[in-house]
């Protein structure tokens, strides 16, 4: 019975998620007359380095909310056309402040007397349209050095949990599309694809909470349409990107993009390589109530390595100004390694130890995907109505191997059998 008890403990501790504690931040945006300001953009920033964490938009009542926010110190910025930008004071989200309600944000009307008027246009980060919310990430600083999945997690109302389930406005089963086309992948595979795609490849992220009939029926819970950059310049052109960062671990990306366009034909392709390493440390104390109580003091470390290869190539043939036929192939070849070590002291108190448990795990994974698409699009009228058709074929393979080792010993070092 004692062996079974320790076995259950080992399974629990070996599979403990290395996740930071999280909470919720909420507030309200008002104007000078204390009336709610709807559809204002609110950004959440980390105080230590002013890193952008996530964005939200106010609802018709002026309310906004950030969920699943890691404990730490932050500040917010609020923007709305016609008002001065607002920057709030720092606040701390902690175990004693799991659900934090901020003081009301008051926006002041922006009024200026101009002698000369120069009109310039810059797309806002968040743009609201009739049927969707558009996040304009092209040339945005938040896309630098990030993956597409990290960028998606910063979008208003979007959450990605530890099991790679993507939800929007609290709804699961969201359909993720790339350039208006279905991926025909599971949530985990889509998350893996976005995790291995550079954010610098993206143009916009469209969030559609109430899809119309023109979208696939699979998107009833909402649709996220991720649009990648397309070069519309004539002739042959391309670009090379390199990003690298070194902290406790190294992470880097390299990408090559090529495009050739004539009046009748557009040929394009890109390849990206990513190398990522990260370390997570977990220290946690637990008390299991019983007669007597059992105390657990756990220290663990998880080390991950990941290598990604993403590629895409295709062509569009312009039959005339209104009709286009295209072919596209894309895929990825990815692999990763994860080592986890846990050491747990067990006893009748935090200072009285009678046994120890060492639980280690070693996991490797390989994922390959190759997809083909033939598409046709016809513009029917000047209003933008169109007829489109897609033929898709996709192959996916994945391989996960995990090894678990558990070593139980008494306080004197003798192994428990």
MARSE-412690 format. One record per residue (C-alpha): x, y, z; residue in one letter. Coordinates in steps of 0.25 Angstrom, whole numbers, plus 5000, padded with zeros to 4 digits. Layout:
BEGIN
PT   xx   yy   zz residu
PT    X    Y    Z      A
...
//
This chain:
BEGIN
PT   xx   yy   zz residu
PT 5000 5000 5000      X
PT 5011 5009 5003      X
PT 5018 5006 4990      X
PT 5005 5010 4983      X
PT 5004 5023 4991      X
PT 5018 5027 4986      X
PT 5015 5023 4972      X
PT 5003 5032 4972      X
PT 5011 5043 4977      X
PT 5022 5041 4967      X
PT 5012 5042 4955      X
PT 5006 5055 4961      X
PT 5020 5061 4963      X
PT 5026 5056 4950      X
PT 5015 5062 4942      X
PT 5014 5075 4950      X
PT 5013 5087 4940      X
PT 5024 5097 4940      X
PT 5014 5109 4940      X
PT 5014 5123 4946      X
PT 5003 5127 4956      X
PT 4993 5135 4949      X
PT 4982 5145 4951      X
PT 4972 5155 4945      X
PT 4973 5170 4943      X
PT 4960 5178 4940      X
PT 4956 5193 4939      X
PT 4947 5203 4932      X
PT 4951 5215 4922      X
PT 4942 5227 4924      X
PT 4942 5241 4917      X
PT 4942 5255 4924      X
PT 4927 5254 4926      X
PT 4929 5240 4933      X
PT 4922 5233 4921      X
PT 4928 5220 4916      X
PT 4938 5220 4905      X
PT 4935 5208 4896      X
PT 4945 5201 4887      X
PT 4957 5208 4893      X
PT 4970 5200 4892      X
PT 4976 5197 4905      X
PT 4991 5191 4906      X
PT 4997 5183 4917      X
PT 5012 5186 4919      X
PT 5022 5179 4929      X
PT 5028 5190 4938      X
PT 5042 5185 4939      X
PT 5045 5186 4924      X
PT 5033 5192 4918      X
PT 5030 5180 4910      X
PT 5017 5179 4903      X
PT 5009 5167 4909      X
PT 4995 5167 4903      X
PT 4984 5176 4898      X
PT 4969 5178 4900      X
PT 4958 5186 4895      X
PT 4947 5192 4904      X
PT 4933 5188 4902      X
PT 4920 5197 4900      X
PT 4921 5199 4915      X
PT 4935 5204 4915      X
PT 4940 5191 4922      X
PT 4953 5183 4919      X
PT 4959 5171 4925      X
PT 4972 5163 4924      X
PT 4971 5149 4928      X
PT 4982 5138 4931      X
PT 4993 5149 4934      X
PT 5005 5144 4941      X
PT 5008 5150 4955      X
PT 5017 5162 4954      X
PT 5017 5177 4953      X
PT 5010 5184 4941      X
PT 5005 5197 4936      X
PT 4994 5200 4925      X
PT 4993 5210 4914      X
PT 4979 5214 4908      X
PT 4977 5220 4894      X
PT 4965 5225 4886      X
PT 4964 5234 4874      X
PT 4961 5248 4878      X
PT 4967 5247 4893      X
PT 4980 5248 4899      X
PT 4988 5235 4901      X
PT 4987 5230 4916      X
PT 4998 5224 4924      X
PT 4995 5218 4937      X
PT 5003 5216 4950      X
PT 5009 5202 4953      X
PT 5001 5192 4960      X
PT 5005 5178 4965      X
PT 4997 5165 4962      X
PT 5000 5155 4973      X
PT 4994 5143 4981      X
PT 4988 5154 4990      X
PT 4982 5161 4978      X
PT 4978 5150 4969      X
PT 4966 5158 4963      X
PT 4971 5173 4962      X
PT 4961 5184 4959      X
PT 4968 5196 4955      X
PT 4963 5211 4957      X
PT 4955 5217 4946      X
PT 4963 5222 4934      X
PT 4959 5236 4930      X
PT 4962 5240 4916      X
PT 4963 5255 4912      X
PT 4958 5261 4899      X
PT 4970 5265 4890      X
PT 4968 5279 4884      X
PT 4978 5287 4877      X
PT 4978 5299 4868      X
PT 4987 5297 4856      X
PT 4992 5308 4846      X
PT 4996 5297 4836      X
PT 4989 5284 4834      X
PT 4998 5272 4829      X
PT 4990 5259 4828      X
PT 4997 5246 4830      X
PT 4991 5232 4832      X
PT 4997 5221 4840      X
PT 4989 5208 4843      X
PT 4986 5207 4858      X
PT 4990 5194 4864      X
PT 4976 5190 4867      X
PT 4965 5193 4856      X
PT 4950 5190 4858      X
PT 4943 5187 4845      X
PT 4928 5183 4843      X
PT 4930 5168 4844      X
PT 4943 5167 4851      X
PT 4955 5172 4859      X
PT 4968 5174 4852      X
PT 4981 5174 4858      X
PT 4991 5181 4849      X
PT 5005 5175 4853      X
PT 5012 5178 4840      X
PT 5024 5187 4843      X
PT 5020 5187 4858      X
PT 5030 5187 4869      X
PT 5023 5176 4876      X
PT 5026 5166 4865      X
PT 5041 5167 4866      X
PT 5047 5155 4872      X
PT 5034 5148 4874      X
PT 5027 5135 4869      X
PT 5014 5136 4862      X
PT 5008 5128 4875      X
PT 5014 5138 4884      X
PT 5008 5150 4876      X
PT 4994 5143 4876      X
PT 4994 5142 4891      X
PT 4995 5157 4891      X
PT 4982 5159 4883      X
PT 4970 5164 4890      X
PT 4962 5153 4896      X
PT 4971 5141 4891      X
PT 4976 5131 4901      X
PT 4985 5119 4899      X
PT 4986 5109 4910      X
PT 4997 5100 4914      X
PT 4991 5089 4905      X
PT 4991 5098 4893      X
PT 4976 5100 4893      X
PT 4973 5113 4886      X
PT 4961 5121 4891      X
PT 4954 5134 4888      X
PT 4945 5142 4897      X
PT 4945 5129 4906      X
PT 4940 5120 4895      X
PT 4948 5108 4891      X
PT 4948 5101 4877      X
PT 4952 5113 4870      X
PT 4956 5111 4855      X
PT 4970 5116 4851      X
PT 4972 5120 4837      X
PT 4984 5124 4829      X
PT 4982 5134 4818      X
PT 4967 5131 4818      X
PT 4969 5116 4816      X
PT 4966 5105 4826      X
PT 4979 5098 4832      X
PT 4971 5084 4835      X
PT 4980 5082 4847      X
PT 4977 5080 4862      X
PT 4979 5091 4872      X
PT 4992 5085 4876      X
PT 4997 5084 4862      X
PT 4993 5098 4859      X
PT 4999 5103 4872      X
PT 5012 5096 4868      X
PT 5012 5102 4854      X
PT 5010 5116 4859      X
PT 5021 5114 4870      X
PT 5031 5111 4859      X
PT 5026 5123 4850      X
PT 5033 5137 4852      X
PT 5024 5148 4855      X
PT 5031 5157 4845      X
PT 5025 5148 4834      X
PT 5011 5153 4838      X
PT 5003 5165 4832      X
PT 4990 5164 4840      X
PT 4982 5156 4850      X
PT 4967 5156 4848      X
PT 4958 5152 4860      X
PT 4944 5149 4856      X
PT 4935 5146 4867      X
PT 4922 5144 4860      X
PT 4925 5138 4846      X
PT 4916 5140 4835      X
PT 4911 5129 4825      X
PT 4923 5132 4816      X
PT 4932 5125 4826      X
PT 4933 5110 4828      X
PT 4923 5104 4838      X
PT 4934 5099 4847      X
PT 4936 5113 4851      X
PT 4924 5115 4859      X
PT 4932 5118 4872      X
PT 4940 5129 4865      X
PT 4950 5130 4854      X
PT 4965 5135 4855      X
PT 4970 5138 4841      X
PT 4985 5140 4841      X
PT 4990 5147 4828      X
PT 5004 5146 4824      X
PT 5012 5157 4816      X
PT 5011 5157 4801      X
PT 5020 5165 4793      X
PT 5012 5173 4782      X
PT 5024 5179 4775      X
PT 5028 5176 4761      X
PT 5041 5169 4757      X
PT 5049 5160 4766      X
PT 5052 5163 4780      X
PT 5054 5157 4794      X
PT 5059 5159 4808      X
PT 5067 5152 4819      X
PT 5064 5153 4834      X
PT 5073 5149 4845      X
PT 5069 5151 4860      X
PT 5076 5146 4872      X
PT 5075 5147 4888      X
PT 5084 5142 4899      X
PT 5079 5142 4913      X
PT 5081 5129 4922      X
PT 5078 5122 4909      X
PT 5079 5125 4894      X
PT 5068 5127 4884      X
PT 5070 5131 4869      X
PT 5062 5131 4856      X
PT 5067 5132 4842      X
PT 5058 5134 4829      X
PT 5059 5136 4814      X
PT 5048 5141 4806      X
PT 5048 5142 4791      X
PT 5037 5147 4781      X
PT 5036 5149 4766      X
PT 5024 5156 4760      X
PT 5020 5160 4745      X
PT 5007 5164 4739      X
PT 5002 5150 4738      X
PT 5010 5142 4749      X
PT 5014 5143 4763      X
PT 5024 5133 4769      X
PT 5028 5133 4783      X
PT 5034 5125 4794      X
PT 5040 5126 4808      X
PT 5048 5118 4818      X
PT 5050 5120 4833      X
PT 5059 5113 4843      X
PT 5058 5115 4858      X
PT 5066 5110 4870      X
PT 5060 5112 4884      X
PT 5065 5108 4898      X
PT 5058 5111 4911      X
PT 5059 5107 4925      X
PT 5047 5107 4936      X
PT 5049 5105 4951      X
PT 5038 5101 4960      X
PT 5039 5102 4976      X
PT 5026 5098 4983      X
PT 5022 5094 4997      X
PT 5009 5085 4999      X
PT 5002 5080 5011      X
PT 4993 5068 5009      X
PT 4982 5068 5020      X
PT 4981 5055 5028      X
PT 4984 5048 5041      X
PT 4995 5052 5042      X
PT 4997 5063 5031      X
PT 5008 5060 5020      X
PT 5017 5071 5016      X
PT 5024 5072 5002      X
PT 5035 5081 4998      X
PT 5038 5080 4983      X
PT 5049 5087 4975      X
PT 5049 5084 4960      X
PT 5055 5089 4947      X
PT 5051 5087 4933      X
PT 5060 5089 4921      X
PT 5055 5090 4907      X
PT 5062 5090 4893      X
PT 5054 5092 4880      X
PT 5058 5093 4865      X
PT 5048 5097 4855      X
PT 5048 5098 4840      X
PT 5037 5104 4832      X
PT 5035 5106 4817      X
PT 5025 5111 4807      X
PT 5025 5112 4792      X
PT 5014 5115 4782      X
PT 5010 5123 4770      X
PT 4998 5131 4765      X
PT 4994 5132 4750      X
PT 4986 5144 4747      X
PT 4976 5140 4736      X
PT 4971 5154 4735      X
PT 4968 5165 4745      X
PT 4957 5158 4752      X
PT 4961 5143 4751      X
PT 4973 5137 4758      X
PT 4977 5122 4759      X
PT 4988 5118 4769      X
PT 4996 5106 4775      X
PT 5002 5106 4789      X
PT 5011 5096 4797      X
PT 5015 5098 4811      X
PT 5020 5090 4823      X
PT 5030 5089 4834      X
PT 5040 5079 4840      X
PT 5041 5081 4855      X
PT 5048 5074 4867      X
PT 5050 5076 4881      X
PT 5056 5070 4894      X
PT 5051 5073 4909      X
PT 5058 5068 4922      X
PT 5051 5070 4935      X
PT 5057 5067 4949      X
PT 5049 5068 4962      X
PT 5054 5065 4976      X
PT 5043 5065 4987      X
PT 5045 5064 5002      X
PT 5034 5057 5009      X
PT 5031 5057 5024      X
PT 5022 5060 5036      X
PT 5026 5075 5035      X
PT 5035 5084 5026      X
PT 5047 5082 5035      X
PT 5045 5067 5039      X
PT 5048 5058 5026      X
PT 5045 5043 5026      X
PT 5047 5040 5011      X
PT 5050 5046 4998      X
PT 5046 5044 4984      X
PT 5054 5047 4971      X
PT 5046 5047 4958      X
PT 5052 5050 4945      X
PT 5047 5050 4931      X
PT 5053 5050 4917      X
PT 5044 5054 4905      X
PT 5047 5055 4890      X
PT 5037 5059 4879      X
PT 5037 5060 4864      X
PT 5026 5066 4856      X
PT 5025 5067 4840      X
PT 5015 5074 4832      X
PT 5013 5075 4817      X
PT 5001 5082 4811      X
PT 4997 5085 4796      X
PT 4986 5095 4792      X
PT 4980 5098 4778      X
PT 4971 5111 4778      X
PT 4963 5119 4769      X
PT 4957 5133 4772      X
PT 4948 5141 4763      X
PT 4944 5156 4766      X
PT 4929 5157 4762      X
PT 4926 5172 4764      X
PT 4932 5185 4768      X
PT 4926 5184 4782      X
PT 4937 5173 4785      X
PT 4927 5161 4784      X
PT 4935 5148 4780      X
PT 4934 5134 4777      X
PT 4946 5125 4782      X
PT 4949 5110 4782      X
PT 4960 5102 4789      X
PT 4965 5088 4788      X
PT 4974 5083 4799      X
PT 4982 5071 4802      X
PT 4991 5070 4815      X
PT 5000 5059 4821      X
PT 5004 5060 4836      X
PT 5013 5051 4844      X
PT 5017 5052 4859      X
PT 5025 5044 4868      X
PT 5026 5046 4884      X
PT 5035 5037 4893      X
PT 5035 5039 4908      X
PT 5043 5032 4918      X
PT 5040 5033 4933      X
PT 5049 5030 4945      X
PT 5045 5030 4960      X
PT 5054 5027 4972      X
PT 5048 5026 4986      X
PT 5057 5026 4998      X
PT 5056 5027 5013      X
PT 5063 5039 5020      X
PT 5075 5030 5023      X
PT 5077 5027 5008      X
PT 5072 5013 5007      X
PT 5063 5010 4995      X
PT 5048 5008 4997      X
PT 5043 4996 4991      X
//
